[in-house]
Amino acid sequence: MFKCISAMTVVLTAGSLIISANVLAKSTPDLDAALAKLMPGTQATSIEETPLPGLYEVSYGSTVFYFNKDASLMFRGDIIDVNSRVNLTEKKRGEARSALLKSMDESKMITYPAKNEKAKVTVFTDIDCPYCVKLHREMADYNAEGITIRYMAYPRAGIGSSSYKKAVSVWCSDNPAKAMGDAKEKLDIPEKTCDNPVAQQFQLGQALGVNGTPSMFLEDGTSLPGYVPAKRLANEIQKSK
């Protein structure tokens, strides 16, 4: 229990720079007090009673936990509506991920727009990641499917690493879209620094549960870890609608 709470606190600390708390609903004084002791200084984005009486869904961004009314018991897992076959927990995560992504300034992303845009897909990318390079080389295929790709930075080695510095140089370049392609092809780009979103985007990725690159998110918050070719991605987008 204590190890789980400690790990949760680490995740939430990364996300706390980004997540704004929503108005809480259907909580109880005992639960509020217990959560304040378990995670001091961290406020849940939502608390709702589940269809199971006495079981409360407590969300911190896209991280979802279940507690009894005084938080003496905690459950981490998914609740599925057997009749509709809908994963209610994943639906909640998707809604939270979508809200987080919508809160980000698109002008600070590196975007490759489709002329006949049907959907936007946000991709957390690492310049040195082989499958990120593969995805980038197929950008015309994604655009041809009507998919606009929006890059956010996720240097896997962390803030201050070589990959992080490369990402900063790309975002600070005069032409970030071109610099991104050059950097992925291991061409030299001028080393630059400026007021940039790389650290914030990396922290957002952590809050969203990104643990590898590329990592794709559809507009409804659906998470697609790893490289997904254009045709399959178009099918996934269609299924999500």
VOSEZA-5936 format. One record per residue: residue in three letters; x, y, z of N, C-alpha, C in turn. Coordinates in steps of 0.2 Angstrom, whole numbers, plus 5000, padded with zeros to 4 digits. Layout:
BEGIN
AlaXYZXYZXYZ...
END
This chain:
BEGIN
Met500449945000500050005000500450065000Phe500950065005501350125005501850134999Lys502050084996502450084990502050114985Cys501450084984501050114979500850184979Ile500750214986500650284987501250324985Ser501850294987502450334985502550334978Ala502450284974502550284967501950334964Met501350334966500850374964501050444965Thr501350464971501550534972502050554967Val502550514965503050534960502650554954Val502250504951501850524945501450584946Leu501150594951500750654952501150724952Thr501750714955502150774956502350794949Ala502450754944502650774937502050804934Gly501450774936500850804932500550864936Ser500750884942500550934946500651004943Leu501251004939501351064935500951084930Ile500551034928500151044922499351044923Ile499150994928498450984929498151034934Ser497651064932497251104936496651064939Ala496551074945495951034948495351064946Asn494851014945494151034943493751034950Val493151054949492651044955492550974956Leu492650954963492550894965491750874966Ala491550814964490850794965490750734969Lys490250734973490050674976490650644981Ser491050684984491550654988491250654995Thr491650635000491450635007491950665011Pro491750695017492250725021492850685024Asp492650615025493150565027493650555022Leu493350545016493750535010494250595008Asp493950655009494350715007494950715012Ala494750705019495250705024495850655023Ala495650595022496050535021496550555015Leu496250575009496650585003497150645005Ala496950695009497450755010498050725014Lys497950675019498450645022498950605018Leu498650565013498950515009499450555004Met499150605001499450644996499450724998Pro499750745003499750815005499950864999Gly499550914998499750964993499550944986Thr499250884985499050864978498250854978Gln497950894974497150894974496950854968Ala496450804969496150764964495850814959Thr495850794953495450824948494750814948Ser494550754950493850734951493750674956Ile493250674960493050624964492250604963Glu492150544961491450524959491350454962Glu490650444964490550384967490350334961Thr490650274961490550224955489850194956Pro489650154951489050114951489050064957Leu489650054960489650004966489650054972Pro489050044976488950084982489550084986Gly489750144988490350144993491050144990Leu491050144984491750144980491750204976Tyr492350244977492350304974492950304969Glu492850334964493350344958493750414960Val494350414961494750474962495250474956Ser495250534953495650544947496150604948Tyr496750584946497250644946497450644939Gly497150684935497350684928497050624925Ser497550594921497350524918497450464923Thr497650474929497850424933497250414938Val496950354938496350334941496450284947Phe496150304953496150254958495450244961Tyr495350194965494750184968494850174976Phe494450204979494450204987493750194990Asn493750164996493150165000493050235003Lys492550245007492350315009492850345013Asp493250305017493750335021494450325019Ala494550295013495150285010495650235014Ser495250195018495650145021495850085017Leu495450085011495650025006495650064999Met496150044995496250064989496350014984Phe496050024978496049974972496250004966Arg496749974963496950004956496849954951Gly496349974946496249924941495649954937Asp495349914933494849944928494149914930Ile493649954929492949934930492649934923Ile492349874922492049864915491349854916Asp490949884912490149874911490149814907Val489949754910489849694907489349694901Asn488749724902488249724897488449764891Ser488749824892488949864886489649844884Arg490049814888490749794886491149854886Val490949904889491349974890491849974896Asn492449984895492949994900492850064903Leu492450074908492250134911492950174914Thr493350134916494050164919494450194913Glu494450154908494850184902494550244899Lys493850244899493450294896493650364900Lys493650354907493850414911494550434910Arg495050384909495750404907495750444901Gly495350424896495350454889495150524889Glu494550534893494250604894494850644897Ala495150624902495650664906496250674901Arg496450624897497050634893496850694887Ser496250684885495950734880495950804883Ala495750814889495750874892496450904893Leu496850864895497550884896497850904889Leu497750874884498050884877497750954875Lys497050964876496751024874496951084877Ser497251074883497451134887498151154885Met498551114881499151134878499151184872Asp499551234872499651284866499851244860Glu499451244855499651204849500151244845Ser500251314846500751354843501451324845Lys501451294851502151274854502251204852Met501851174848501951104845502251114838Ile502651064836502851064829502351024825Thr502051054820501451024817501551014809Tyr501350964807501350944800500650934797Pro500350984795499650984793499450944787Ala498850914787498650884781498150934777Lys498250934771497850974767497050964768Asn496850904768496150884768496150854775Glu496150894781496250864787495550834790Lys495650774792495150734795495250724803Ala495850734805495950714812496650744814Lys496750764820497350784823497650724827Val498250704827498550654831499150694834Thr499150684841499750714845500250654846Val500850674844501450614845501950644849Phe502150604854502650624859503250584855Thr503750634854504350604850505050614853Asp505450574851506150584854506650584847Ile507050634847507450634840507850574839Asp508150544844508550484843508250414843Cys507550414843507150354843507050324836Pro507350264834507250244828506550234825Tyr506050214829505450214826505150284825Cys505350334829505150404828505450424821Val506050404820506350424813505850394807Lys505750324808505250294803504650324802Leu504350344808503650384808503750444804His504250484805504350544802504550544794Arg504850484792504950474785504350464782Glu503850444785503150424782502650484783Met502850544785502450594786501950604780Ala502150604774501750614768501150564768Asp501250504771500750454771500250474776Tyr500450494782499950514787499550574784Asn499850624781499550684778499050664773Ala499250614769498850584763498150554766Glu498150534772497550504775497150554779Gly497350614778497050674781497150684788Ile497750654790497950654797498550714798Thr498350764802498850814804499250784810Ile499850784810500350764815500550824819Arg500450814826500750874830501250844835Tyr501850864834502450834838502450874845Met502550834850502750864857503350824859Ala503750854863504450834864504450784870Tyr504750724869504850674875505550644874Pro506050684876506750654876506750604882Arg506850544880506750484884507250484890Ala507850514888508450514893508350564898Gly507850604898507650654903507950724902Ile507650774906507850844905508650844907Gly508950884902509650894903510050844899Ser509750794896510150744892510350774885Ser510750734881510850754875510250754870Ser509850714871509150714867508750774869Tyr508750794875508450854877508750914874Lys509350914874509650974871509550984863Lys509550924860509350924853508650944852Ala508250924856507550944856507451024857Val507751044861507751124863508051154856Ser508551134853508851164847508351164842Val507951104841507451104836506951154837Trp506651154843506151204845506351274844Cys506951284845507151354845507451374838Ser507451334833507651344827507251394823Asp507451424818507051474814506551434810Asn506651374808506151334805506151264808Pro505751254814505751194818505451134814Ala505051144809504751084806505351054801Lys505751094798506351074794506851044799Ala506951084804507551064809507350994812Met506750974813506550914816506750854811Gly506550864805506750814800507550804799Asp507850864799508650864799508950824805Ala508650844811508950814817508850734817Lys508250714814508050644814508450604809Glu508750644804509150614799509950624801Lys510050644807510650654810511150704807Leu510750754804511150814801511250864806Asp511750894805511950944810511451004810Ile511251024816510851084816511151134822Pro511051194821511351244825511151234832Glu511551234837511351224844511151294847Lys510451294849510151354851509751344858Thr509651394861509251394867508751454867Cys508151444870507651504870507151484875Asp506651524875506051504880505751454876Asn505751394878505451334874505051294879Pro504551244875504151204879504351134880Val504951124879505251054879505151014886Ala505351054891505251024898504551014900Gln504151064898503351054900503051004896Gln503250994890502950934886503150874888Phe503850864891504050804893503650784900Gln503550834904503150824910502450804909Leu502150834904501450814902501450744899Gly501950724895502050654893502050604899Gln502450624904502450584910501750574914Ala501450634914500750634917500250594913Leu500350594907499950554902500150474902Gly500650454906500850394906501350364900Val501650414897502050394891502750364894Asn502850304892503550274894503950254888Gly503750274882504150254876503950304871Thr504350304865504150344860504250304853Pro503850324848503350374848502750344852Ser502350394855501750384858501250424855Met500650394853500150434849499550444854Phe499250504853498550514856498050544851Leu497550504851496950534847496650594850Glu496150624847495850684850495350664855Asp495150604856494650584861495050564867Gly495750564867496150544872496450464872Thr496150434866496450364865497150364865Ser497550314868498250314868498450254864Leu498950264859499150214855499950214855Pro500250174860500950174861501250144855Gly501850174853502250144848502150174841Tyr502450144836502450164829501750134827Val501350174823500750144820500750174813Pro500750134808500750154801500150194799Ala500150234794499650274792498950244791Lys498950194787498350164786497950134792Arg498350104796498150074803497850134807Leu498250184807498050244812497450274809Ala497350274803496750304800496150254802Asn496250194802495750144805495550154812Glu496050164816495950174823495550244824Ile495750294821495350354821494650344819Gln494550304814493850294812493450254818Lys493750214821493450174826493250214832Ser493750264833493650304839493050354839Lys492750364833492250414832491550384833
END
